[in-house]
Amino acid sequence: MKTVCITRSILRSDVLAIVVGLSISGGPGLFAEPDTSVTPFKYEAPQRALDDLKRTPWPERETVHDWSQGVPLAKLQTLVEYWSTDYDWRRCESKLNRFP
């Protein structure tokens, strides 16, 4: 019990030191306003990444018949096949890049 109290006391003092240090140093305070400005960007899917979709190394099939081990392999393979053959990535880029 003594160890728990000492540890909590040390943690409280460390947190207090960090908060005070940030306030004194003029660094980002704990209660500073969040930066809500929008940063312009341009999206571009690298061709190499798109080509890699066609060379995806697949894991072994899952051992259960539900989603408890993640996305079923067959569903993921269908999605990646669509992304690598039918999805128009450049059209997607164009739509995204219309936003300021």
Residue, then its C-alpha position, 0 to 999 in steps of 0.5 A: m500500500k505504501t508503494v502505491c501511495i508513493t508512486r501516485s505521489i511521484l506521478r502527481s508531482d511529475v505531471l505538475a512539473i510538466v504542466v508548470g514547465l510548459s506554462i513557464s516556457g511558453g510552450p503549448g499549454l495544456f489548455a491552449e486553443p486547438d489549431t483549427s486552420v485548414t492546411p491545403f494539400k494535394y493528394e496523389a496516389p504513387q503509381r508504385a503503390l497502385d502497382d503493388l496492389k497487384r503483387t500483394p502477398w496474402p496470408e493463410r486463410e483464417t481458421v474461423h468463419d466469422w470476423s473475429q480474426g479480422v477481415p475474411l481473406a476472400k473479402l479482402q482479396t475481392l476489394v484489392e482486386y477491385w482497387s487494382t483493376d476497376y477503381d479509377w484512382r486518378r479520378c479520385e485524386s481529381k475529386l479530392n484535389r478540387f477542395p481548397 
